[in-house]
Every structure is written in structure tokens, then in C-alpha cells.
């Protein structure tokens, strides 16, 4: 049976960098994110006795051999859980660049997981879906539940899962994703995390995350946007400090990234409440409340080096949809 899922990418306000178990993709710390309405993946999956091998296609682009291998590994986990051996056809498309630090693997594996199980008629609880998605790409677990999501790091496969903290309608926040480079990054997230323990800053970061998680949840409870933004920006810079002090060091930013970071500070001085956060790549997420969206979009027009702007509101998690890709 053919099924199609739509899954959002997510932006982490409290991020994770590094794994306690690489095979299970268990993170070193808890994280907190928001699903994005404008950056998402749509994936159609069909299992059939008539297929003689797995087929994987990306509309408007190409998967590397390694990416195809990861998708097939995901299909194998789904087959194992459902107790079937049929091959599958998978067709997927993104609304944003993959491999540029914008969480394409998160939305991709969330969509694959949901569509895959649905295509086999398997009813899987949301918690278990987040675990299966995590095994494909760690942050994919955060794209399964709705809205604002917490990923509990756990200490084994069953205790590392994601859950919704607030629904997508809870807070009128905007995430404006400013694309400054659509190219695949030279060092993938998975590869970059392999040497995280060489950073002398890692231990202090891991000690700072639990109180930071508590503080940002309090700010969200109070809808205190300034405090929320300050904590988000602090955590972003903290994570990149770890990356930049690893051996070898990782510098994901480019000149356009740094220009935007500088501009954000000047915009705040001009009484525009906006904050930035950046994942493992050069592209920048600008955060504001809905009432300041129009003003922020006007300010972005003054920036050099911007290739594309994707406007996001808080979104629901992965959902089955009726429009198939094949």
C-alpha cells in the first residue's frame, strides 16, 4: 500500500553536539526544538511483492551512495519491526537545501519512518516512531511530535525519545531561515561529531545544558521572548565554540553568516527584538515574534549574500497526507 508523509525540519533552540552511542545515535545532552512550517520533506513509500530491489529517488536532486544506504537501512528497520521482507520504492522531495545545515536529514527520516510504517499498515505509537526516526538521523526524532519538542537524551534505545512540550499554536514565533549557501557542507554533522571529545570546552558545555534547558522552558512558559532569545543565542554560540575547538577544528560559518550575526546585534540596538541560531552549516535562523515579522523581512532585504529566505511558523509534526509523489 502506497503512503505519503510530510515531515517538518526542526530548529533546535537548545542543541546537541556529540553522541554517547554512535550506533544508536544517543545524544550527549537533552535538546529542545521547534518544527518549521516552510522547511519540510514529503516522502512516498510503497512496499510490494512485485519489486525486486529497493529504489530510492530524490526529486530535483540526487542522493549519494551513502545516503541511499542510510535510507535502505531505515527500510530494513521498518521491515524488521513489521515482520515483512518486501522491497520498497521511496520517492522524496524537500522544500529546502539538503546538507547545508538546515536539518534535511531530520525531516527526511521522520517522513520515511512515518510513511514506511503506514504503507505496511503498522500502527506504531508516537514515542516508538520517534525512536525509529532517531536511529536514521538523531534530530529526526524531534520532527515526529507536534510544535515545540523536547528530545530526552536517555541512556539506552528505549529511553531516548522525543515528546511535544507545547503545540504548534502555543506561541506566535517566527523562524526566518536565511540561506547563504545551498551547497553540501564539506564535513557532515555525523562526521563532525566524531571528534567532539577533543574539545576542551565540551565538559563545560555539557554542564551548562541542564540549567539552560530549565531556563528556556521557564521563558517559554512565561512567553518571555527576550529571555528565550538570549538563551537560544547563547546555546548556539556555545555549541559552535565546541566545534571550533575540536581537533581538527570545524568552522561552518562563512562571511555572510558573520555579517548576519553582526546585523542582528545592530537591529536589536535599534529596538527590533530578533535573535539568531545556527546549526552545523552556514545558514542562519532568525527568530522573532509574529508582530515583528514584517519589519524583520524588510531588514533582511538590506543584507548581502542572501540566496533564499524561508519563512517558518511553528508547525505540526510528521503527518500522513493524500498527495503521492508517484
Secondary structure, DSSP 8 states (H G I E B T S, - for coil): --EEEEEEEEEEEE----EEETTTTEESS-EEEEEEEEEEEEEEEEEETT-SS-EEEETTS---HHHHHHHHHHHHHHHHHHT---EEEEEEEESS-SSSSS-HHHHHHHHHHHHHHHHTT----HHHHHHHHHHH-GGGGGGTSSSEEEEE--SSTTT-EEEEEE-TTS--EEEEEEES--S--SS-HHHHHTTGGG-TTHHHHHHHHHHHHHHHHHHHHHT-HHHHHHHHHHHHHHHHHHHHTSSS------HHHHHHHHHHHHHHHTT---EEE--SSS-EEEEEEGGGHHHHHHHHTT-SS--EEEEEEB----EEES----
